[in-house]
Amino acid sequence: MAILRTYRKPRRTYGLHSPLTELEHILLRPDTYIGTVEKLTQPMFVLNSETNRIVQKEISFTPGLYKIFDEILVSGMAGLLGLKV
């Protein structure tokens, strides 16, 4: 009875894990930096301009875009007040 040997090719990790530039990493994996880029629908409180009251409605939004907008406002306010953020 012959013993069969299996030959396994050595793995080359460079082909599987190529190095990325900072810009490539941000574009390929934006959720690492800003959160999800998937559209979500959630109940939120918004101002009804017709009745001038705050009402709860289903709102569709992208959390990543929301975070970018929020960061711009926070940084701008900190700059205006002279705070370090």
The first five atom37 places (N, CA, C, CB, O) and aatype in JSON, in Angstrom:
{
  "aatype": [12, 0, 9, 10, 1, 16, 18, 1, 11, 14, 1, 1, 16, 18, 7, 10, 8, 15, 14, 10, 16, 6, 10, 6, 8, 9, 10, 10, 1, 14, 3, 16, 18, 9, 7, 16, 19, 6, 11, 10, 16, 5, 14, 12, 13, 19, 10, 2, 15, 6, 16, 2, 1, 9, 19, 5, 11, 6, 9, 15, 13, 16, 14, 7, 10, 18, 11, 9, 13, 3, 6, 9, 10, 19, 15, 7, 12, 0, 7, 10, 10, 7, 10, 11, 19],
  "atom_mask": [
    [1, 1, 1, 1, 1],
    [1, 1, 1, 1, 1],
    [1, 1, 1, 1, 1],
    [1, 1, 1, 1, 1],
    [1, 1, 1, 1, 1],
    [1, 1, 1, 1, 1],
    [1, 1, 1, 1, 1],
    [1, 1, 1, 1, 1],
    [1, 1, 1, 1, 1],
    [1, 1, 1, 1, 1],
    [1, 1, 1, 1, 1],
    [1, 1, 1, 1, 1],
    [1, 1, 1, 1, 1],
    [1, 1, 1, 1, 1],
    [1, 1, 1, 0, 1],
    [1, 1, 1, 1, 1],
    [1, 1, 1, 1, 1],
    [1, 1, 1, 1, 1],
    [1, 1, 1, 1, 1],
    [1, 1, 1, 1, 1],
    [1, 1, 1, 1, 1],
    [1, 1, 1, 1, 1],
    [1, 1, 1, 1, 1],
    [1, 1, 1, 1, 1],
    [1, 1, 1, 1, 1],
    [1, 1, 1, 1, 1],
    [1, 1, 1, 1, 1],
    [1, 1, 1, 1, 1],
    [1, 1, 1, 1, 1],
    [1, 1, 1, 1, 1],
    [1, 1, 1, 1, 1],
    [1, 1, 1, 1, 1],
    [1, 1, 1, 1, 1],
    [1, 1, 1, 1, 1],
    [1, 1, 1, 0, 1],
    [1, 1, 1, 1, 1],
    [1, 1, 1, 1, 1],
    [1, 1, 1, 1, 1],
    [1, 1, 1, 1, 1],
    [1, 1, 1, 1, 1],
    [1, 1, 1, 1, 1],
    [1, 1, 1, 1, 1],
    [1, 1, 1, 1, 1],
    [1, 1, 1, 1, 1],
    [1, 1, 1, 1, 1],
    [1, 1, 1, 1, 1],
    [1, 1, 1, 1, 1],
    [1, 1, 1, 1, 1],
    [1, 1, 1, 1, 1],
    [1, 1, 1, 1, 1],
    [1, 1, 1, 1, 1],
    [1, 1, 1, 1, 1],
    [1, 1, 1, 1, 1],
    [1, 1, 1, 1, 1],
    [1, 1, 1, 1, 1],
    [1, 1, 1, 1, 1],
    [1, 1, 1, 1, 1],
    [1, 1, 1, 1, 1],
    [1, 1, 1, 1, 1],
    [1, 1, 1, 1, 1],
    [1, 1, 1, 1, 1],
    [1, 1, 1, 1, 1],
    [1, 1, 1, 1, 1],
    [1, 1, 1, 0, 1],
    [1, 1, 1, 1, 1],
    [1, 1, 1, 1, 1],
    [1, 1, 1, 1, 1],
    [1, 1, 1, 1, 1],
    [1, 1, 1, 1, 1],
    [1, 1, 1, 1, 1],
    [1, 1, 1, 1, 1],
    [1, 1, 1, 1, 1],
    [1, 1, 1, 1, 1],
    [1, 1, 1, 1, 1],
    [1, 1, 1, 1, 1],
    [1, 1, 1, 0, 1],
    [1, 1, 1, 1, 1],
    [1, 1, 1, 1, 1],
    [1, 1, 1, 0, 1],
    [1, 1, 1, 1, 1],
    [1, 1, 1, 1, 1],
    [1, 1, 1, 0, 1],
    [1, 1, 1, 1, 1],
    [1, 1, 1, 1, 1],
    [1, 1, 1, 1, 1]
  ],
  "atom_positions": [
    [[0.84, -1.18, 0.0], [0.0, 0.0, 0.0], [0.89, 1.25, 0.0], [-0.96, -0.01, 1.22], [1.76, 1.4, 0.85]],
    [[0.66, 2.1, -0.92], [1.48, 3.29, -1.05], [0.88, 4.43, -0.22], [1.6, 3.71, -2.53], [-0.34, 4.58, -0.12]],
    [[1.74, 5.19, 0.36], [1.32, 6.34, 1.14], [1.27, 7.54, 0.2], [2.28, 6.6, 2.36], [2.27, 7.9, -0.42]],
    [[0.11, 8.14, 0.13], [-0.04, 9.31, -0.72], [0.3, 10.56, 0.07], [-1.46, 9.4, -1.3], [-0.21, 10.78, 1.17]],
    [[1.14, 11.35, -0.5], [1.48, 12.62, 0.13], [0.78, 13.74, -0.62], [3.03, 12.84, 0.15], [0.75, 13.77, -1.85]],
    [[0.24, 14.63, 0.14], [-0.39, 15.8, -0.51], [0.6, 16.95, -0.42], [-1.77, 16.17, 0.17], [1.2, 17.2, 0.63]],
    [[0.75, 17.62, -1.5], [1.64, 18.77, -1.55], [0.81, 20.03, -1.46], [2.51, 18.77, -2.84], [-0.11, 20.25, -2.25]],
    [[1.13, 20.85, -0.51], [0.41, 22.1, -0.33], [1.31, 23.25, -0.77], [-0.03, 22.28, 1.15], [2.46, 23.35, -0.35]],
    [[0.77, 24.11, -1.64], [1.53, 25.27, -2.1], [1.71, 26.26, -0.95], [0.84, 25.94, -3.3], [0.77, 26.48, -0.18]],
    [[2.87, 26.84, -0.83], [3.04, 27.86, 0.22], [2.19, 29.09, -0.11], [4.53, 28.27, 0.37], [2.06, 29.48, -1.27]],
    [[1.61, 29.68, 0.91], [0.77, 30.87, 0.72], [1.62, 32.11, 0.54], [-0.2, 31.05, 1.9], [2.65, 32.29, 1.2]],
    [[1.18, 32.95, -0.35], [1.83, 34.24, -0.53], [0.88, 35.3, -0.02], [2.22, 34.49, -2.03], [-0.15, 35.56, -0.64]],
    [[1.19, 35.9, 1.08], [0.27, 36.87, 1.68], [0.27, 38.19, 0.94], [0.63, 37.1, 3.13], [-0.71, 38.94, 1.04]],
    [[1.32, 38.52, 0.21], [1.34, 39.8, -0.49], [0.23, 39.88, -1.53], [2.7, 40.02, -1.15], [-0.38, 40.93, -1.71]],
    [[-0.05, 38.77, -2.22], [-1.11, 38.78, -3.22], [-2.49, 38.93, -2.59], [0.0, 0.0, 0.0], [-3.39, 39.52, -3.19]],
    [[-2.66, 38.39, -1.39], [-3.95, 38.48, -0.71], [-4.14, 39.81, -0.01], [-4.1, 37.36, 0.28], [-5.25, 40.34, 0.04]],
    [[-3.07, 40.35, 0.54], [-3.14, 41.57, 1.35], [-2.17, 42.6, 0.8], [-2.83, 41.27, 2.84], [-1.08, 42.76, 1.33]],
    [[-2.56, 43.28, -0.24], [-1.68, 44.29, -0.8], [-1.82, 45.57, 0.01], [-1.99, 44.53, -2.29], [-2.91, 45.9, 0.48]],
    [[-0.73, 46.3, 0.17], [-0.78, 47.53, 0.96], [-1.6, 48.61, 0.23], [0.64, 48.05, 1.25], [-1.53, 48.72, -0.99]],
    [[-2.35, 49.38, 1.0], [-3.19, 50.45, 0.44], [-2.65, 51.8, 0.88], [-4.66, 50.28, 0.88], [-2.1, 51.93, 1.97]],
    [[-2.82, 52.79, 0.04], [-2.5, 54.15, 0.46], [-3.62, 54.61, 1.4], [-2.34, 55.12, -0.78], [-4.67, 53.97, 1.5]],
    [[-3.38, 55.71, 2.06], [-4.4, 56.22, 2.99], [-5.7, 56.55, 2.26], [-3.88, 57.47, 3.72], [-6.78, 56.24, 2.76]],
    [[-5.6, 57.17, 1.09], [-6.79, 57.52, 0.32], [-7.53, 56.27, -0.15], [-6.4, 58.39, -0.89], [-8.76, 56.23, -0.09]],
    [[-6.8, 55.25, -0.63], [-7.43, 54.02, -1.07], [-8.17, 53.34, 0.09], [-6.38, 53.06, -1.66], [-9.27, 52.82, -0.09]],
    [[-7.55, 53.36, 1.27], [-8.18, 52.74, 2.44], [-9.48, 53.46, 2.81], [-7.21, 52.75, 3.64], [-10.48, 52.81, 3.13]],
    [[-9.46, 54.78, 2.76], [-10.66, 55.56, 3.08], [-11.77, 55.29, 2.07], [-10.34, 57.06, 3.11], [-12.93, 55.15, 2.45]],
    [[-11.41, 55.22, 0.78], [-12.42, 55.01, -0.25], [-12.96, 53.58, -0.24], [-11.85, 55.32, -1.61], [-14.14, 53.37, -0.54]],
    [[-12.12, 52.6, 0.1], [-12.57, 51.21, 0.14], [-13.34, 50.86, 1.4], [-11.39, 50.29, 0.0], [-14.24, 50.02, 1.38]],
    [[-12.99, 51.5, 2.51], [-13.61, 51.18, 3.81], [-14.05, 52.45, 4.53], [-12.64, 50.38, 4.69], [-13.5, 52.77, 5.59]],
    [[-15.04, 53.19, 4.0], [-15.45, 54.43, 4.64], [-16.09, 54.22, 6.0], [-16.4, 55.18, 3.75], [-16.06, 55.12, 6.84]],
    [[-16.69, 53.05, 6.24], [-17.34, 52.81, 7.53], [-16.36, 52.82, 8.68], [-18.08, 51.48, 7.49], [-16.76, 53.0, 9.83]],
    [[-15.07, 52.63, 8.41], [-14.05, 52.7, 9.45], [-13.92, 54.13, 9.98], [-12.7, 52.21, 8.91], [-13.61, 54.33, 11.16]],
    [[-14.16, 55.11, 9.12], [-13.94, 56.5, 9.49], [-15.22, 57.27, 9.8], [-13.21, 57.2, 8.39], [-15.24, 58.07, 10.73]],
    [[-16.28, 57.03, 9.05], [-17.49, 57.86, 9.21], [-18.73, 57.07, 9.59], [-17.76, 58.62, 7.95], [-19.78, 57.66, 9.83]],
    [[-18.64, 55.78, 9.64], [-19.82, 54.98, 9.91], [-20.4, 54.42, 8.63], [0.0, 0.0, 0.0], [-19.79, 54.55, 7.57]],
    [[-21.54, 53.83, 8.71], [-22.11, 53.15, 7.57], [-22.53, 54.12, 6.46], [-23.3, 52.33, 8.0], [-22.95, 55.24, 6.73]],
    [[-22.4, 53.66, 5.23], [-22.83, 54.46, 4.09], [-24.11, 53.88, 3.49], [-21.72, 54.52, 3.02], [-24.54, 54.28, 2.41]],
    [[-24.72, 52.95, 4.21], [-25.99, 52.35, 3.8], [-27.13, 53.27, 4.25], [-26.16, 50.91, 4.4], [-27.07, 53.86, 5.33]],
    [[-28.15, 53.38, 3.43], [-29.31, 54.21, 3.76], [-30.14, 53.54, 4.85], [-30.18, 54.48, 2.49], [-30.45, 52.35, 4.75]],
    [[-30.5, 54.29, 5.89], [-31.33, 53.79, 6.98], [-32.64, 54.57, 7.04], [-30.58, 53.9, 8.33], [-32.71, 55.73, 6.63]],
    [[-33.67, 53.92, 7.55], [-34.95, 54.58, 7.81], [-35.28, 54.38, 9.28], [-36.1, 54.03, 6.88], [-35.38, 53.25, 9.76]],
    [[-35.44, 55.5, 10.0], [-35.71, 55.45, 11.44], [-36.75, 56.5, 11.8], [-34.42, 55.66, 12.25], [-36.86, 57.53, 11.13]],
    [[-37.5, 56.25, 12.87], [-38.39, 57.3, 13.36], [-37.56, 58.38, 14.06], [-39.48, 56.72, 14.34], [-36.73, 58.07, 14.91]],
    [[-37.8, 59.64, 13.7], [-37.08, 60.77, 14.3], [-38.05, 61.92, 14.51], [-35.87, 61.22, 13.41], [-39.12, 61.98, 13.9]],
    [[-37.66, 62.82, 15.37], [-38.46, 64.02, 15.61], [-37.98, 65.12, 14.69], [-38.37, 64.46, 17.1], [-36.79, 65.45, 14.65]],
    [[-38.92, 65.71, 13.93], [-38.61, 66.78, 12.99], [-39.63, 67.9, 13.15], [-38.6, 66.26, 11.53], [-40.71, 67.71, 13.71]],
    [[-39.27, 69.08, 12.64], [-40.17, 70.22, 12.71], [-41.1, 70.21, 11.51], [-39.38, 71.55, 12.77], [-40.65, 70.17, 10.37]],
    [[-42.4, 70.24, 11.76], [-43.4, 70.37, 10.7], [-43.56, 71.86, 10.44], [-44.78, 69.69, 11.09], [-44.06, 72.6, 11.28]],
    [[-43.12, 72.3, 9.25], [-43.12, 73.73, 8.95], [-44.52, 74.31, 8.8], [-42.33, 73.99, 7.69], [-44.72, 75.51, 8.98]],
    [[-45.5, 73.48, 8.47], [-46.87, 73.97, 8.31], [-47.53, 74.28, 9.65], [-47.71, 72.94, 7.55], [-48.2, 75.3, 9.8]],
    [[-47.33, 73.4, 10.63], [-47.96, 73.6, 11.94], [-47.01, 74.19, 12.98], [-48.5, 72.27, 12.46], [-47.42, 74.52, 14.09]],
    [[-45.74, 74.32, 12.63], [-44.71, 74.82, 13.54], [-44.6, 73.98, 14.81], [-45.0, 76.28, 13.9], [-44.36, 74.51, 15.9]],
    [[-44.77, 72.69, 14.67], [-44.68, 71.75, 15.8], [-43.68, 70.65, 15.47], [-46.06, 71.15, 16.14], [-43.42, 70.35, 14.3]],
    [[-43.14, 70.07, 16.51], [-42.23, 68.94, 16.34], [-43.06, 67.66, 16.32], [-41.15, 68.9, 17.48], [-43.85, 67.41, 17.23]],
    [[-42.87, 66.87, 15.27], [-43.61, 65.62, 15.1], [-42.63, 64.48, 14.85], [-44.64, 65.74, 13.93], [-41.5, 64.69, 14.42]],
    [[-43.09, 63.26, 15.12], [-42.25, 62.09, 14.86], [-42.61, 61.53, 13.5], [-42.43, 61.02, 15.97], [-43.78, 61.27, 13.21]],
    [[-41.57, 61.34, 12.63], [-41.78, 60.82, 11.28], [-40.68, 59.81, 10.97], [-41.78, 61.98, 10.24], [-39.62, 59.79, 11.59]],
    [[-40.97, 58.96, 9.98], [-39.96, 58.04, 9.46], [-39.06, 58.83, 8.51], [-40.62, 56.81, 8.73], [-39.53, 59.41, 7.53]],
    [[-37.78, 58.86, 8.82], [-36.81, 59.62, 8.02], [-35.78, 58.66, 7.45], [-36.12, 60.72, 8.88], [-35.27, 57.79, 8.15]],
    [[-35.48, 58.81, 6.17], [-34.42, 58.04, 5.51], [-33.17, 58.92, 5.44], [-34.85, 57.55, 4.08], [-33.24, 60.06, 4.99]],
    [[-32.04, 58.39, 5.87], [-30.8, 59.15, 5.85], [-29.61, 58.21, 5.8], [-30.71, 60.08, 7.08], [-29.74, 57.0, 6.02]],
    [[-28.45, 58.77, 5.5], [-27.2, 58.02, 5.47], [-26.38, 58.47, 6.67], [-26.42, 58.25, 4.12], [-25.95, 59.63, 6.72]],
    [[-26.14, 57.58, 7.65], [-25.42, 57.98, 8.86], [-24.02, 58.55, 8.6], [-25.31, 56.8, 9.77], [-23.57, 59.44, 9.31]],
    [[-23.33, 58.04, 7.58], [-21.99, 58.56, 7.26], [-22.04, 60.02, 6.84], [0.0, 0.0, 0.0], [-21.22, 60.82, 7.28]],
    [[-23.0, 60.37, 5.99], [-23.16, 61.75, 5.54], [-23.59, 62.64, 6.71], [-24.18, 61.83, 4.4], [-23.14, 63.78, 6.83]],
    [[-24.46, 62.11, 7.55], [-24.9, 62.84, 8.75], [-23.71, 63.16, 9.65], [-25.95, 62.03, 9.53], [-23.61, 64.26, 10.19]],
    [[-22.8, 62.2, 9.82], [-21.64, 62.4, 10.68], [-20.69, 63.45, 10.09], [-20.89, 61.08, 10.9], [-20.13, 64.26, 10.83]],
    [[-20.51, 63.44, 8.77], [-19.66, 64.44, 8.13], [-20.25, 65.83, 8.35], [-19.5, 64.16, 6.61], [-19.52, 66.76, 8.71]],
    [[-21.55, 65.97, 8.15], [-22.22, 67.26, 8.34], [-22.09, 67.71, 9.79], [-23.71, 67.15, 7.95], [-21.8, 68.88, 10.06]],
    [[-22.3, 66.79, 10.73], [-22.18, 67.1, 12.16], [-20.76, 67.54, 12.51], [-22.57, 65.88, 13.0], [-20.58, 68.49, 13.28]],
    [[-19.77, 66.88, 11.95], [-18.37, 67.23, 12.23], [-18.04, 68.63, 11.71], [-17.42, 66.21, 11.6], [-17.3, 69.37, 12.36]],
    [[-18.59, 68.98, 10.56], [-18.37, 70.32, 10.02], [-18.96, 71.37, 10.97], [-18.99, 70.46, 8.6], [-18.32, 72.38, 11.25]],
    [[-20.18, 71.12, 11.45], [-20.81, 72.08, 12.37], [-20.05, 72.19, 13.69], [-22.26, 71.67, 12.64], [-19.84, 73.29, 14.19]],
    [[-19.65, 71.06, 14.26], [-18.94, 71.06, 15.54], [-17.58, 71.75, 15.4], [-18.75, 69.62, 16.06], [-17.21, 72.56, 16.25]],
    [[-16.85, 71.43, 14.35], [-15.54, 72.05, 14.14], [-15.66, 73.54, 13.89], [-14.81, 71.39, 12.99], [-14.85, 74.33, 14.38]],
    [[-16.67, 73.93, 13.11], [-16.89, 75.33, 12.85], [-17.24, 76.1, 14.12], [0.0, 0.0, 0.0], [-16.75, 77.22, 14.33]],
    [[-18.08, 75.51, 14.96], [-18.44, 76.18, 16.21], [-17.24, 76.26, 17.15], [-19.6, 75.43, 16.91], [-17.04, 77.28, 17.81]],
    [[-16.45, 75.2, 17.21], [-15.25, 75.21, 18.05], [-14.27, 76.27, 17.56], [-14.57, 73.81, 18.05], [-13.65, 76.96, 18.37]],
    [[-14.13, 76.4, 16.24], [-13.26, 77.44, 15.7], [-13.76, 78.82, 16.02], [0.0, 0.0, 0.0], [-12.97, 79.72, 16.32]],
    [[-15.06, 79.01, 15.96], [-15.66, 80.3, 16.27], [-15.44, 80.67, 17.75], [-17.17, 80.27, 15.96], [-15.17, 81.83, 18.07]],
    [[-15.55, 79.69, 18.63], [-15.4, 79.95, 20.06], [-13.93, 79.87, 20.51], [-16.24, 78.95, 20.85], [-13.62, 80.21, 21.65]],
    [[-13.04, 79.41, 19.64], [-11.64, 79.31, 19.98], [-11.3, 78.11, 20.84], [0.0, 0.0, 0.0], [-10.34, 78.14, 21.6]],
    [[-12.08, 77.04, 20.72], [-11.84, 75.83, 21.49], [-10.96, 74.87, 20.69], [-13.16, 75.15, 21.87], [-10.94, 74.9, 19.46]],
    [[-10.23, 74.02, 21.4], [-9.47, 72.96, 20.73], [-10.32, 71.71, 20.73], [-8.09, 72.71, 21.43], [-10.74, 71.24, 21.79]],
    [[-10.57, 71.16, 19.56], [-11.36, 69.93, 19.45], [-10.48, 68.83, 18.9], [-12.6, 70.13, 18.55], [-10.94, 67.7, 18.73]]
  ]
}
